[in-house]
Amino acid sequence: ALDFNNIQGDILLDGLPKRVESFFFFQIVDGRVKDFCRSLKQVANEISHVDNTAQLRQEISDHKAARKDGSLVEMAGANIAFSWKGLQKMSTVLAKDIGSPGEKDFQDGMKAHAVGNEANPSIIGDPIKPGTNEPDWEQPFMKPEVLHGVILVTGNDDAHVKQKLDSIKKLFQFGTASASVKELVTISGKVRPEPNKGHEHFGFNDGISQPAIDGVDKAPQGQDTIDQGVILCNRGSNAGQHPAWMTDGSFLAFRKLQQNVPEFNKFLVDASNSLGTWSGQLGARLIGRWPSGCPVQSSPDFDDKGIAADPNRNNDFHFDRASQVACPLAAHIRKTNPREDLGPRGPNGVVNQFRILRRGIPYGNEVSADPNGKRGLLFVCYQSTISKGFAFLQGQWANDRDFLSPGTGFDAVLGQLSKSEQVDVTGMFPQDAKRAVKLNAVNAFVVPKGGEYFFSPSMGALRGILAE
Ligand code: N7H
């Protein structure tokens, strides 16, 4: 059985409760590595594990019932994770064997995957910064050699998140001459205000489909239950794949994805006009769900909010690979979880090994309040190996122009285009699935701004081997 006290709190169940979240990206200071590692014992006391999360959730629901004003429980939770460069800095001995060659993707780092060349084809396919061979990203992601780790802190409001982050930074002597961490950048996100709470910036309800974990969650109707080893190192099907100290840890993929909302909305109007459909339907078909979260496979013609609100119906649908009448083959949710398109589902279903737990949060203000501001998604997902999680979904499924059937096109949310390329995406016009919508670099609604792969170790490893 799993020891929930040993697993960091953002990984399982619903992750850490979050209205706001800060990601503190840090470098371990040269000459202070020992101090840094020693501090981890105390840092672990500030970090939330899964048991805590369950307790917090209970508190939140108790308080919700009690508080007439609907105010939130005051709380903050934190987790810590390390990049490959960070692990190497902390312990050359531990870093020698982390389950290679399976973890080559983690060791390469996200930047190396972002843009490819002939010798090393890109997994992600991000646009190149003009005149260079590098992705067009922000710092600190352009300098992965000094990006050693991330502390993520979640909470009900900014004040509690700040307080928690400050107390963790203090344990690393931050702000003094003997600081063992240097801040590279802190990026903050927040849930959108009512009535858009739970929706990402394009307006779609997010976080509806997450796999249930065997022995942890109860799957709602239509949802798959997956092996613990798909998410946790050395558990279930992942047994023996990593050295013992990595047990109960999970790899974290972080991506800062800017969403160009007015451009997306304009594209929907223009493209739906030329296609012969309407913008609402085109948007729903690109995602595979209506804004409420209702799957287009269940209700192709209109947004059925009753289905969206019912956890036993909003995932209870089946794809038929031979058809994209109800849902396009290139729809974002079909690309990232093709369900029975790849074969029978169930305990041994093919897709089960490629599932992830998503824990992202939007960033930026509403378009109405801040028309010139930047906004998007701070995407976070957990998996027991990057090559079967984020890297696989992005590289093998989302980017593939011929996924499931030749010429279907890529995932308009995730797929990346080179400057001169144009991709036809079919299936967006239900009456004639062959009629294509044309996408090129001008329609880049989701612009990658950086990211990195991290490892989120167990509580035991933080208190023990990593702190030594
Ligand atoms: Fe996606 N969106 O609003 O368009 N995503 N996603 N995603 N995504 C999902 O089913 C979105 C991104 C997955 O099991 C929904 O919970 C946006 C990345 C997976 O049926 C919506 C961005 C990756 C699923 C969005 C973004 C994924 C999923 C429907 C970036 C991984 C579940 C809500 C800005 C590589 C599929 C739901 C399933 C669902 C959106 C990024 C993966 C609305 C805007 C980078 C696995």
Residues whose N, C-alpha, C, O or C-beta is under 5 A from the ligand:
A	BS01	N7H	E200 F202 F204 N205 D206 G207 I208 S209 L257 I287 R289 I333 T336 N337 L377 F379 F390 L393 Q394 V413 V446
